């Protein structure tokens, strides 16, 4: 039973028609869709998936990540996965994994850490040199190194919090509007009911756009982080 609007973000809250196993199905669907052109003929619906794959791939092609083996496959697969996860939260009684910081952090932290570790093993001197901007005054060098180090260390946190905050805020607003809409059927006028229904429909469409944009921004930032990898 839902106690308040924040209970929908409790993954242990067993509500009626809970479909948490759907998340595992979506994960499997992402893998199948991404690799299906290797073993089956291309159906018509695959052209829609190719649009999202080409969008993520085009961004990687403009960065240094194109020189990393398999980086394109990781980003395109992550892009499709995030779209499915974000949009799954718009299905009634389905828990949205990306609205939890643990899920978002488990996606952003390994990718960020992989780029850092790879850069250190590939060219450690270039990584250390990148902590100090060129032409900086000598007295400010220690402070600039500390500031640059902190900015690099907080990247996985800001990357994950941005995704979680946007998805959680949208779901909370949808829940609030839905609660008022349900109450309007019994206690409000017809005009209020129609107005709330119109707002609910528009905001749901808006959340579809947010789901796509946040998935793209998440992958875009990881791609931009790869530009700092030593050449």
C-alpha positions as CSV (number, residue, x, y, z in Angstrom):
1,X,0.0,0.0,0.0
2,X,1.4,3.5,-0.9
3,X,1.7,5.7,2.2
4,X,2.8,8.9,0.4
5,X,4.0,10.0,-3.0
6,X,7.6,9.0,-2.1
7,X,6.6,5.4,-1.5
8,X,6.6,4.8,-5.3
9,X,10.4,5.1,-5.2
10,X,10.7,2.3,-2.6
11,X,11.7,-0.8,-4.6
12,X,10.6,-3.0,-1.6
13,X,7.1,-1.6,-1.5
14,X,5.0,-4.4,-2.9
15,X,1.9,-2.8,-4.5
16,X,-0.9,-4.3,-6.5
17,X,0.2,-5.4,-10.0
18,X,3.9,-4.9,-9.2
19,X,6.0,-5.5,-12.4
20,X,9.5,-5.2,-11.1
21,X,10.6,-8.3,-13.2
22,X,9.8,-6.1,-16.2
23,X,13.1,-4.4,-15.6
24,X,15.0,-7.6,-16.2
25,X,12.9,-8.1,-19.4
26,X,13.8,-4.6,-20.6
27,X,17.5,-5.3,-20.0
28,X,17.3,-8.5,-22.1
29,X,15.3,-6.6,-24.8
30,X,18.1,-4.0,-25.0
31,X,20.7,-6.7,-25.6
32,X,18.6,-8.5,-28.2
33,X,17.7,-5.3,-30.1
34,X,21.3,-4.1,-30.2
35,X,22.7,-7.4,-31.5
36,X,19.8,-8.7,-33.6
37,X,21.1,-7.4,-36.9
38,X,24.0,-9.9,-36.5
39,X,21.8,-13.0,-36.7
40,X,18.4,-12.0,-38.2
41,X,17.3,-10.1,-41.2
42,X,16.4,-6.5,-40.5
43,X,12.6,-6.1,-39.9
44,X,10.8,-2.8,-40.4
45,X,10.6,-1.9,-36.7
46,X,14.4,-2.2,-36.5
47,X,14.7,1.1,-38.3
48,X,13.3,2.9,-35.3
49,X,16.0,1.3,-33.1
50,X,18.6,2.4,-35.6
51,X,17.6,6.0,-35.2
52,X,18.6,5.9,-31.5
53,X,21.7,3.9,-32.2
54,X,22.8,6.3,-34.9
55,X,22.2,9.3,-32.6
56,X,24.5,7.9,-29.9
57,X,27.1,6.6,-32.4
58,X,27.3,10.0,-34.2
59,X,28.2,11.7,-30.9
60,X,31.0,9.1,-30.2
61,X,32.3,9.5,-33.7
62,X,33.0,13.2,-33.0
63,X,35.0,12.4,-29.9
64,X,38.2,10.6,-29.0
65,X,36.0,7.6,-27.9
66,X,36.0,6.4,-31.5
67,X,39.6,5.3,-31.0
68,X,38.7,3.1,-28.0
69,X,37.7,-0.4,-29.0
70,X,34.1,-1.1,-28.2
71,X,33.3,2.3,-26.7
72,X,30.7,2.9,-29.4
73,X,28.9,-0.3,-28.6
74,X,28.9,0.5,-24.9
75,X,27.5,4.0,-25.3
76,X,24.8,3.0,-27.9
77,X,23.7,0.0,-25.7
78,X,23.6,2.3,-22.6
79,X,21.6,4.8,-24.5
80,X,18.9,2.3,-25.5
81,X,18.9,0.8,-22.0
82,X,18.4,4.2,-20.3
83,X,15.5,5.1,-22.6
84,X,13.7,1.8,-21.7
85,X,14.4,2.3,-18.0
86,X,13.3,5.9,-18.0
87,X,10.1,5.3,-20.0
88,X,9.2,2.2,-17.9
89,X,8.6,4.6,-15.0
90,X,5.7,6.0,-16.9
91,X,3.9,2.7,-16.9
92,X,1.4,2.4,-14.0
93,X,2.6,0.3,-11.1
94,X,6.1,-0.2,-12.6
95,X,9.1,0.9,-10.5
96,X,11.5,3.2,-12.3
97,X,15.1,2.1,-11.6
98,X,16.7,5.3,-12.8
99,X,14.9,7.2,-10.1
100,X,17.2,5.6,-7.5
101,X,20.7,7.0,-7.0
102,X,22.1,3.5,-6.5
103,X,21.1,2.4,-10.0
104,X,22.3,5.6,-11.7
105,X,25.6,5.6,-9.8
106,X,26.2,1.9,-10.7
107,X,26.0,3.0,-14.4
108,X,28.0,6.2,-14.2
109,X,30.7,5.3,-11.7
110,X,32.2,2.2,-13.5
111,X,32.3,4.1,-16.9
112,X,34.0,7.1,-15.4
113,X,36.4,5.0,-13.4
114,X,37.3,2.9,-16.5
115,X,38.2,6.1,-18.4
116,X,40.4,7.3,-15.5
117,X,42.2,4.0,-14.9
118,X,42.7,3.6,-18.7
119,X,44.2,7.1,-18.9
120,X,46.5,6.5,-16.0
121,X,47.9,3.2,-17.4
122,X,48.1,4.6,-20.9
123,X,49.9,7.9,-20.2
124,X,50.2,8.9,-16.5
125,X,52.3,12.0,-17.2
126,X,49.6,13.4,-19.4
127,X,47.0,12.8,-16.8
128,X,49.0,14.7,-14.2
129,X,49.8,17.5,-16.6
130,X,46.1,17.8,-17.4
131,X,45.4,18.9,-13.8
132,X,47.2,22.2,-14.3
133,X,46.0,24.6,-17.0
134,X,48.6,26.0,-19.3
135,X,49.8,29.6,-18.5
136,X,48.4,29.6,-15.0
137,X,50.2,31.8,-12.4
138,X,52.8,29.9,-10.3
139,X,51.3,30.9,-6.9
140,X,47.9,29.5,-7.9
141,X,49.2,26.1,-9.2
142,X,48.6,24.1,-5.9
143,X,45.0,25.5,-5.7
144,X,44.3,24.9,-9.4
145,X,45.4,21.3,-9.1
146,X,43.2,20.7,-6.1
147,X,40.2,22.3,-7.8
148,X,40.7,20.3,-11.0
149,X,41.1,17.1,-9.0
150,X,37.9,17.7,-7.1
151,X,36.0,18.6,-10.3
152,X,37.1,15.2,-11.8
153,X,36.2,13.3,-8.6
154,X,32.7,14.7,-8.4
155,X,31.8,13.9,-12.0
156,X,30.2,10.5,-11.4
157,X,28.1,12.0,-8.6
158,X,26.8,14.9,-10.7
159,X,26.3,12.5,-13.6
160,X,24.1,10.2,-11.5
161,X,22.3,12.8,-9.4
162,X,21.3,14.7,-12.6
163,X,19.5,11.6,-14.0
164,X,18.0,10.6,-10.7
165,X,16.7,14.1,-9.8
166,X,15.1,14.7,-13.1
167,X,13.3,11.3,-13.2
168,X,12.2,11.5,-9.6
169,X,10.9,15.0,-9.9
170,X,8.8,14.1,-12.9
171,X,7.3,11.1,-11.3
172,X,6.4,13.0,-8.2
173,X,4.7,15.7,-10.2
174,X,2.8,13.1,-12.2
175,X,1.7,11.4,-8.9
176,X,0.5,14.7,-7.4
177,X,-1.5,15.6,-10.5
178,X,-3.0,12.1,-10.6
179,X,-4.1,12.4,-7.0
180,X,-5.8,15.7,-7.6
181,X,-7.3,14.3,-10.8
182,X,-8.8,11.3,-9.0
183,X,-10.2,13.5,-6.3
184,X,-11.7,15.9,-8.8
185,X,-14.0,13.1,-10.1
186,X,-15.9,13.2,-6.8
187,X,-15.4,16.7,-5.3
188,X,-14.7,19.2,-8.1
189,X,-16.5,20.6,-11.1
190,X,-16.4,19.3,-14.6
191,X,-14.2,22.2,-15.7
192,X,-11.5,21.4,-13.0
193,X,-11.6,17.7,-14.0
194,X,-11.1,18.5,-17.7
195,X,-8.3,21.0,-16.9
196,X,-6.4,18.5,-14.7
197,X,-6.8,15.8,-17.3
198,X,-5.4,18.1,-19.9
199,X,-2.5,19.0,-17.7
200,X,-1.8,15.3,-16.9
201,X,-1.8,14.4,-20.6
202,X,0.6,17.2,-21.5
203,X,2.9,16.5,-18.6
204,X,3.0,12.8,-19.5
205,X,4.1,13.8,-23.1
206,X,6.6,16.1,-21.5
207,X,8.0,13.3,-19.4
208,X,8.5,11.1,-22.5
209,X,10.7,13.9,-23.9
210,X,12.6,14.2,-20.6
211,X,13.2,10.4,-20.6
212,X,14.8,10.7,-24.1
213,X,16.8,13.9,-23.2
214,X,18.2,12.6,-19.9
215,X,19.3,9.4,-21.5
216,X,21.1,11.4,-24.3
217,X,22.7,13.8,-21.7
218,X,24.0,10.9,-19.6
219,X,25.7,9.3,-22.6
220,X,26.8,12.6,-24.0
221,X,28.7,13.5,-20.8
222,X,30.4,10.2,-20.7
223,X,31.5,10.7,-24.3
224,X,32.8,14.2,-23.4
225,X,34.8,12.7,-20.6
226,X,36.5,10.4,-23.1
227,X,37.9,13.5,-24.9
228,X,40.3,14.0,-21.9
229,X,41.8,10.5,-22.4
230,X,45.4,10.8,-23.5
231,X,45.8,10.5,-27.3
